[in-house]
Amino acid sequence: MTERSKLLAIRASVGNPATQSDWNDVMVSVKGPTAAAGIVGGFLDYAVDCGGTRGALLAASGLSEADLADQDARVPLSAYKALIEAAAAATGDGALPIRYSLGTRLEDVSIVGLIVHSSASMADSMRQLNRYSKLMVEIDVMNGAERYSVSPEAGQIWIIDNRPDPNSFPALTETAFARFIGEFRRSFPQAEFALEMEVTHAAPPHAAAYEELYRVPVRFGAARNALRIEPRWLEVKWEGTSRYVFGIFAGKADALLEELARDGSLKARVEARLMAILHEGDISMERMAGEMGMSRQTFYRRLKEDGTTFGAIHDDLRRRMAVDYLSARKVSVNQAAYLVGFSEPSSFVRAFRRWTGQTPSAFRAA
C-alpha cells in the first residue's frame, strides 16, 4: 500500500463516518445534487439495449446495481452525467439521452410521471411537475422560482426551463424537452404539440439528430432554454383522470420530498463533497459550484442565504478534520497537513494555531 493509500485509509477510519463502508454510503447518498435511481437506471437499461456494456457503464459512473435497485433512491447527479457521457462514447450516439426520453414513459421510471398523468389538465400537470420535479433531478432555482414557467409572448406560448447554469449539463436540457414531446406523442399521436425550440448550448456533434428526433426547428446558442407549444393545450382538460389515484401518488411524492429535504442543507452537501477531495488543497469556488450543479453566482447567493460562504465552510471543515486526525493520534503532523490539503507543513502550523491557539504538535501531545 502506498503512503497516499495509507493516509486515505486513515482518513476513512477517523471521525464520522467511522469505517470505509460508512464513508462510501454517505458519499453516495449526499454528494451534491442527486437524481432518482429510476431515471438513471432506466437510462442504463436503454444504453445497454443500444449496445453499451453494463459493467463498463456502471464502472464509468461509479455506481453499482445496488445503488439503482430502489427506483426512489437517490444517486449523485454527477454519476448520472458520467453515465450519459460514457454511454454516448460507447454507442457512438450523442443523441442517446434524447432517444431515451422520447422513447420511454415517465411513469415507468418515476412517480412524477404517475402524478402528471393523473392531473386534471395540462395547467395542473405543469403545477405538479414544478412541485415534484426534484424527485426526478434535484435542481435548485434561485429566489423560489419554478423549474418550468409558461410564458405567453405575442400570441405564442413558451415553456421555459429555468435551470441555472444549463450549459454545464446540456443533456438535462435535451431530456427535459424530450420528455414533454414524448409524453404528448404517446397520448395524442395525431395532435400537434411542440412547434419550435431554443437552447442555450452550442450545437453539439449530434445536432443533426435534433430536428429528426424533436421534429421542430431548433436554435442553438439562444438566451434561454424554451419550447414553443400549440397554445390550445393550456385549455385542454384531461379525460379519465382520478382525483383519488392522484391523491395516492401525491401523498407518496410528498413523503419523498420530505425525505429529500432531510438529506441535508446546501452546507451539509458541500461538506460531504469536500470531504472526499479535501486533501487536494485549494479548491476553487467555481469547481465546487459545478459539483453542486450551479453557476458560481447562484452558489454564492445560496450560501449567503444560509449565512455562510464557501471559504468559511472549507476552512471550518479543515479545522474539524485536523482536530479529528490529531486527536486520534494515528497520523503525524505532516500527514495531517496533507490530509486536510496543505502542501506546506508551515502553512498548516499557522492555520492550526489560528484555529486552536496551539501548534499541531502541542495539541497532539496533549
Rosetta blueprint (number, residue, H / E / L):
1 M L
2 T L
3 E H
4 R H
5 S H
6 K H
7 L H
8 L H
9 A H
10 I H
11 R H
12 A H
13 S H
14 V L
15 G L
16 N L
17 P L
18 A L
19 T L
20 Q H
21 S H
22 D H
23 W H
24 N H
25 D H
26 V H
27 M H
28 V H
29 S H
30 V H
31 K L
32 G L
33 P L
34 T E
35 A E
36 A E
37 A H
38 G H
39 I H
40 V H
41 G H
42 G H
43 F H
44 L H
45 D H
46 Y H
47 A H
48 V H
49 D H
50 C L
51 G L
52 G L
53 T L
54 R H
55 G H
56 A H
57 L H
58 L H
59 A H
60 A H
61 S H
62 G L
63 L L
64 S L
65 E L
66 A H
67 D H
68 L H
69 A L
70 D L
71 Q L
72 D L
73 A L
74 R E
75 V E
76 P E
77 L H
78 S H
79 A H
80 Y H
81 K H
82 A H
83 L H
84 I H
85 E H
86 A H
87 A H
88 A H
89 A H
90 A H
91 T H
92 G L
93 D L
94 G L
95 A L
96 L H
97 P H
98 I H
99 R H
100 Y H
101 S H
102 L H
103 G H
104 T L
105 R L
106 L H
107 E H
108 D H
109 V L
110 S L
111 I H
112 V H
113 G H
114 L H
115 I H
116 V H
117 H H
118 S L
119 S L
120 A L
121 S E
122 M H
123 A H
124 D H
125 S H
126 M H
127 R H
128 Q H
129 L H
130 N H
131 R H
132 Y H
133 S H
134 K H
135 L H
136 M L
137 V E
138 E L
139 I L
140 D L
141 V L
142 M H
143 N H
144 G H
145 A L
146 E L
147 R L
148 Y E
149 S E
150 V E
151 S E
152 P E
153 E E
154 A L
155 G L
156 Q E
157 I E
158 W E
159 I E
160 I E
161 D E
162 N L
163 R L
164 P L
165 D L
166 P H
167 N H
168 S H
169 F L
170 P H
171 A H
172 L H
173 T H
174 E H
175 T H
176 A H
177 F H
178 A H
179 R H
180 F H
181 I H
182 G H
183 E H
184 F H
185 R H
186 R H
187 S H
188 F L
189 P L
190 Q L
191 A L
192 E L
193 F L
194 A E
195 L E
196 E E
197 M E
198 E E
199 V L
200 T L
201 H L
202 A L
203 A L
204 P L
205 P L
206 H L
207 A L
208 A H
209 A H
210 Y H
211 E H
212 E H
213 L H
214 Y H
215 R L
216 V L
217 P L
218 V E
219 R E
220 F L
221 G L
222 A L
223 A L
224 R L
225 N E
226 A E
227 L E
228 R E
229 I E
230 E L
231 P H
232 R H
233 W H
234 L H
235 E H
236 V L
237 K E
238 W L
239 E L
240 G L
241 T L
242 S L
243 R H
244 Y H
245 V H
246 F H
247 G H
248 I H
249 F H
250 A H
251 G H
252 K H
253 A H
254 D H
255 A H
256 L H
257 L H
258 E H
259 E H
260 L H
261 A H
262 R H
263 D L
264 G L
265 S L
266 L H
267 K H
268 A H
269 R H
270 V H
271 E H
272 A H
273 R H
274 L H
275 M H
276 A H
277 I H
278 L H
279 H H
280 E H
281 G L
282 D L
283 I L
284 S L
285 M H
286 E H
287 R H
288 M H
289 A H
290 G H
291 E H
292 M L
293 G L
294 M L
295 S L
296 R H
297 Q H
298 T H
299 F H
300 Y H
301 R H
302 R H
303 L H
304 K H
305 E H
306 D L
307 G L
308 T L
309 T L
310 F H
311 G H
312 A H
313 I H
314 H H
315 D H
316 D H
317 L H
318 R H
319 R H
320 R H
321 M H
322 A H
323 V H
324 D H
325 Y H
326 L H
327 S H
328 A H
329 R L
330 K L
331 V L
332 S L
333 V H
334 N H
335 Q H
336 A H
337 A H
338 Y H
339 L H
340 V L
341 G L
342 F L
343 S L
344 E L
345 P H
346 S H
347 S H
348 F H
349 V H
350 R H
351 A H
352 F H
353 R H
354 R H
355 W H
356 T H
357 G L
358 Q L
359 T L
360 P H
361 S H
362 A H
363 F H
364 R H
365 A H
366 A L
